[in-house]
Amino acid sequence: MRYVTLVLATALIATAGPVLAQDDAWPASVLITNDDGIDDPGLRALAQAFASVTKTYVVAPMENKSGSTSYVSALSTRRLEGESRDLGGGIVAYAVDGYPADAVVLALGGLLDERPALVISGVNGGPNLSADWSLSGTVGAARIAALLGVPAIAVSGYTTEQPETLAAVAAWVAELARSPLVRGMEPGDYLTVSVPRVPVSEIQGISIVSRSARNWELGFERSPEPASASGRESWQLTFSRRQIALEPGTDVPVYQANRIAIVPMHVNEHDYELLEELMNSSAGVPAWPGAAER
């Protein structure tokens, strides 16, 4: 990805209306989805911000599907159902009874009358910082879009207690979509954007950062009673936060300083440093018995 520093003042997001120029050709069309469901205010704010400046499609889950990662129902025999929705303003919208990634697959696979140039997922209610991206349906939708060759932005962080901030964030994302950073994104690229849940006047700016270390644990609790007459054990998976040392300049401390944290991501998860090391010398890999060395 070609990284471009964003020098954007807080005043840039101080207005709620769309700010893109009508005659700008990119993105020619945009797909908006989310994991909180098609009726969520965050999604509708984004759709309205884009609708007056570009052709806007919405394909999103009928219901809240938070925490669904990038799960796609194509991996099962489940059929998907959907219906068109009227979101106003010339927005072409469908609600589907699947997951966020399902919505993206349907949209990019031919449900729409054209292939959108950009996918926006959000605005999610809570932030997706640190390793939260790996569990998030909001980020999962953007990741699937990038995997299918369409650049994407996952936007997280708003509260209904600050409606003016949500409107401003939606307008700013519409401007971000036309920025050199997004225009320069290559196949497989996507961004995660975490916006502080504070009044718009308290947002201190934007930082492009890496991710903080994982700040949660997954585990399970065993039920004292069997789950059924069969005598099978019963377990409840658990999720808990943990205190960690935060490296300066990563997404969590930047977010805590009321700055918007942008993390560039890519679906190609190769460890190129280790790959090069092993290709030059595979001494760390046990040989297969009887196989000729190559």
C-alpha positions as CSV (number, residue, x, y, z in Angstrom):
1,M,0.0,0.0,0.0
2,R,1.2,3.5,-0.7
3,Y,0.8,5.3,2.6
4,V,-0.1,9.0,2.6
5,T,0.0,11.1,5.7
6,L,-3.4,12.7,6.5
7,V,-3.2,16.2,7.7
8,L,-6.8,16.9,8.6
9,A,-7.9,19.3,11.3
10,T,-10.7,18.5,13.7
11,A,-12.6,21.3,12.1
12,L,-12.9,19.1,9.0
13,I,-15.5,17.0,10.7
14,A,-17.3,19.8,12.4
15,T,-20.2,19.8,9.9
16,A,-22.8,17.1,9.5
17,G,-23.5,17.5,5.7
18,P,-21.7,15.8,2.8
19,V,-18.5,17.5,1.7
20,L,-17.5,15.7,-1.5
21,A,-17.6,17.6,-4.8
22,Q,-20.3,16.3,-7.1
23,D,-18.1,16.2,-10.1
24,D,-15.5,13.9,-8.6
25,A,-15.5,10.5,-10.4
26,W,-14.2,8.3,-7.6
27,P,-15.6,6.3,-6.0
28,A,-18.2,5.9,-8.8
29,S,-20.2,3.8,-6.4
30,V,-20.0,2.6,-2.8
31,L,-21.4,-0.4,-0.9
32,I,-22.2,0.1,2.8
33,T,-22.7,-2.7,5.2
34,N,-22.4,-3.3,8.9
35,D,-22.7,-5.9,11.7
36,D,-25.3,-4.1,13.8
37,G,-28.1,-4.5,11.3
38,I,-29.6,-2.4,8.6
39,D,-31.7,-0.3,11.0
40,D,-28.7,0.9,13.0
41,P,-28.2,4.7,13.0
42,G,-24.5,4.3,12.2
43,L,-25.2,2.6,8.9
44,R,-27.9,5.0,8.0
45,A,-25.7,8.0,8.7
46,L,-23.1,6.7,6.3
47,A,-25.6,5.9,3.6
48,Q,-27.0,9.5,3.8
49,A,-23.5,11.0,3.8
50,F,-22.6,9.2,0.6
51,A,-26.0,9.2,-1.2
52,S,-25.8,12.8,-2.5
53,V,-22.3,12.5,-3.8
54,T,-22.1,9.0,-5.4
55,K,-24.2,6.0,-6.2
56,T,-24.8,4.3,-2.9
57,Y,-25.8,0.7,-2.2
58,V,-26.6,-0.8,1.1
59,V,-26.6,-4.6,1.7
60,A,-26.6,-5.4,5.4
61,P,-27.9,-8.0,7.9
62,M,-31.5,-7.8,9.0
63,E,-30.5,-8.1,12.6
64,N,-27.5,-7.5,14.9
65,K,-24.7,-9.9,13.9
66,S,-21.9,-8.4,16.1
67,G,-18.8,-10.6,16.7
68,S,-19.4,-12.7,13.6
69,T,-15.9,-12.1,12.2
70,S,-15.7,-12.9,8.5
71,Y,-17.9,-15.9,8.6
72,V,-19.6,-16.7,5.2
73,S,-22.7,-18.9,5.0
74,A,-21.4,-20.4,1.8
75,L,-19.5,-22.7,4.0
76,S,-22.8,-24.3,5.1
77,T,-25.9,-25.5,3.3
78,R,-27.9,-22.5,4.6
79,R,-30.0,-20.5,2.2
80,L,-30.1,-16.8,2.5
81,E,-33.2,-14.7,2.2
82,G,-33.5,-10.9,1.8
83,E,-35.8,-8.0,1.0
84,S,-35.4,-4.5,-0.5
85,R,-35.6,-1.6,1.9
86,D,-36.4,2.1,1.4
87,L,-33.6,4.1,3.0
88,G,-34.5,7.2,1.0
89,G,-32.3,9.5,-1.1
90,G,-32.0,7.2,-4.0
91,I,-30.2,4.5,-2.0
92,V,-30.5,1.0,-3.3
93,A,-30.8,-1.2,-0.2
94,Y,-31.3,-4.8,0.7
95,A,-31.6,-6.5,4.1
96,V,-30.4,-10.1,4.3
97,D,-30.8,-12.7,7.0
98,G,-27.1,-13.6,7.0
99,Y,-23.9,-12.2,8.4
100,P,-21.9,-9.1,7.4
101,A,-19.6,-11.1,5.2
102,D,-22.6,-12.7,3.5
103,A,-23.9,-9.3,2.6
104,V,-20.6,-8.4,1.0
105,V,-20.4,-11.7,-1.0
106,L,-24.0,-11.2,-2.2
107,A,-23.3,-7.6,-3.2
108,L,-20.0,-8.2,-5.0
109,G,-21.2,-11.5,-6.5
110,G,-23.9,-9.9,-8.6
111,L,-26.9,-8.9,-6.4
112,L,-26.3,-5.3,-7.5
113,D,-26.4,-4.0,-11.0
114,E,-22.7,-3.0,-10.8
115,R,-19.6,-3.8,-8.8
116,P,-19.0,-1.0,-6.2
117,A,-15.6,0.7,-6.3
118,L,-15.3,0.8,-2.5
119,V,-16.9,-0.9,0.5
120,I,-17.6,0.9,3.8
121,S,-18.5,-1.2,6.9
122,G,-20.0,0.6,9.9
123,V,-20.4,2.8,11.7
124,N,-20.0,0.3,14.5
125,G,-21.1,1.3,17.9
126,G,-17.9,0.4,19.8
127,P,-14.3,0.7,18.8
128,N,-12.3,-2.2,17.2
129,L,-8.9,-1.6,18.7
130,S,-6.0,-3.9,19.4
131,A,-6.8,-7.5,18.4
132,D,-10.6,-6.8,18.4
133,W,-10.4,-6.7,14.6
134,S,-10.1,-10.6,14.6
135,L,-13.5,-11.0,16.3
136,S,-15.3,-8.1,14.7
137,G,-18.1,-8.5,12.1
138,T,-17.6,-4.9,11.1
139,V,-13.9,-5.5,10.2
140,G,-14.8,-9.0,8.9
141,A,-17.0,-7.5,6.2
142,A,-14.2,-5.1,5.1
143,R,-11.7,-8.0,5.1
144,I,-13.9,-10.1,2.9
145,A,-14.3,-7.2,0.5
146,A,-10.6,-6.7,0.3
147,L,-10.1,-10.5,-0.2
148,L,-12.5,-10.3,-3.2
149,G,-10.6,-7.4,-4.7
150,V,-12.5,-4.3,-3.5
151,P,-10.8,-1.9,-1.1
152,A,-12.7,-1.3,2.1
153,I,-12.9,0.8,5.2
154,A,-14.2,-0.5,8.6
155,V,-15.4,2.4,10.7
156,S,-16.0,1.9,14.5
157,G,-16.9,4.1,17.4
158,Y,-20.0,6.1,18.1
159,T,-22.7,6.5,20.7
160,T,-26.3,7.5,20.3
161,E,-25.6,10.0,23.1
162,Q,-23.5,12.0,20.7
163,P,-25.7,12.2,17.5
164,E,-23.8,15.3,16.2
165,T,-20.5,13.3,16.4
166,L,-22.1,10.5,14.3
167,A,-23.2,12.9,11.6
168,A,-19.8,14.5,11.5
169,V,-18.0,11.2,11.4
170,A,-20.1,10.0,8.5
171,A,-19.4,13.2,6.6
172,W,-15.6,12.8,7.3
173,V,-15.6,9.2,6.1
174,A,-17.2,10.4,2.8
175,E,-14.2,12.7,2.5
176,L,-11.8,10.0,3.5
177,A,-13.1,7.9,0.6
178,R,-11.8,10.5,-1.8
179,S,-8.4,11.0,-0.1
180,P,-5.0,10.0,-1.6
181,L,-4.8,7.3,1.1
182,V,-7.9,5.5,-0.1
183,R,-7.4,6.2,-3.8
184,G,-3.9,4.6,-3.5
185,M,-5.2,1.4,-1.9
186,E,-4.3,-1.7,-3.8
187,P,-6.0,-5.2,-4.1
188,G,-6.2,-6.7,-0.7
189,D,-5.9,-3.5,1.2
190,Y,-8.4,-2.2,3.8
191,L,-8.4,0.3,6.7
192,T,-9.8,0.1,10.2
193,V,-10.9,3.5,11.6
194,S,-11.7,3.8,15.3
195,V,-13.3,7.1,16.3
196,P,-13.4,8.2,20.0
197,R,-16.9,8.2,21.5
198,V,-16.7,11.8,22.6
199,P,-18.3,15.1,21.5
200,V,-17.0,16.2,18.1
201,S,-15.3,19.2,19.6
202,E,-13.1,16.9,21.7
203,I,-11.7,14.9,18.9
204,Q,-8.1,15.9,18.7
205,G,-7.2,14.8,15.1
206,I,-6.1,11.7,13.2
207,S,-3.2,9.3,13.5
208,I,-2.1,6.4,11.3
209,V,-0.8,3.8,13.6
210,S,-0.1,0.1,14.2
211,R,-2.1,-2.1,16.5
212,S,-1.6,-2.4,20.3
213,A,-1.0,-5.9,21.7
214,R,-3.9,-8.1,22.4
215,N,-5.7,-6.9,25.5
216,W,-8.2,-9.7,26.1
217,E,-8.4,-13.3,27.0
218,L,-10.7,-16.1,25.8
219,G,-11.6,-19.0,28.1
220,F,-14.5,-21.1,29.3
221,E,-16.5,-21.9,32.4
222,R,-17.7,-25.4,33.1
223,S,-21.3,-25.8,34.2
224,P,-21.8,-27.8,37.3
225,E,-24.8,-29.5,35.8
226,P,-24.9,-31.8,32.7
227,A,-26.3,-30.1,29.6
228,S,-28.8,-32.9,28.9
229,A,-29.9,-36.4,30.0
230,S,-27.1,-37.7,27.8
231,G,-24.6,-36.7,30.5
232,R,-22.6,-34.4,28.2
233,E,-20.7,-31.7,29.9
234,S,-21.7,-28.0,29.4
235,W,-19.2,-25.2,28.8
236,Q,-19.7,-21.4,28.4
237,L,-17.0,-19.6,26.4
238,T,-15.9,-16.4,28.1
239,F,-14.3,-13.1,27.0
240,S,-12.5,-10.8,29.4
241,R,-10.3,-7.7,29.2
242,R,-6.8,-7.7,30.7
243,Q,-4.4,-4.9,31.6
244,I,-1.3,-4.6,29.3
245,A,1.5,-2.2,28.8
246,L,0.6,0.0,25.8
247,E,3.2,0.9,23.3
248,P,3.2,4.6,22.4
249,G,1.9,5.4,19.0
250,T,-0.3,2.3,18.7
251,D,-4.1,2.4,18.4
252,V,-5.2,2.1,22.0
253,P,-3.2,5.0,23.5
254,V,-3.9,7.2,20.4
255,Y,-7.7,6.5,20.8
256,Q,-7.5,7.2,24.5
257,A,-6.0,10.6,23.7
258,N,-9.2,11.3,21.7
259,R,-7.6,10.9,18.3
260,I,-9.0,8.9,15.4
261,A,-6.9,5.8,14.9
262,I,-6.4,4.5,11.4
263,V,-4.7,1.1,10.9
264,P,-3.8,0.0,7.4
265,M,-4.5,-3.7,7.0
266,H,-4.0,-6.4,4.3
267,V,-5.6,-9.8,3.8
268,N,-2.2,-11.3,2.8
269,E,-0.9,-12.5,6.2
270,H,2.4,-13.8,5.1
271,D,5.3,-13.3,7.5
272,Y,7.8,-12.3,4.7
273,E,10.8,-12.0,7.0
274,L,10.4,-15.6,8.2
275,L,9.5,-16.8,4.7
276,E,12.7,-15.3,3.3
277,E,14.7,-16.8,6.2
278,L,13.3,-20.3,5.7
279,M,13.6,-20.2,1.9
280,N,17.3,-19.4,2.3
281,S,17.8,-22.1,4.9
282,S,15.2,-24.6,5.9
283,A,17.4,-26.0,8.7
284,G,14.7,-25.2,11.3
285,V,12.2,-27.5,9.6
286,P,12.4,-31.3,10.3
287,A,13.0,-33.4,7.2
288,W,10.4,-35.9,6.0
289,P,11.8,-39.4,6.6
290,G,13.0,-41.0,3.3
291,A,12.4,-37.9,1.2
292,A,15.1,-36.6,-1.0
293,E,16.5,-33.2,-0.1
294,R,15.7,-30.4,-2.6
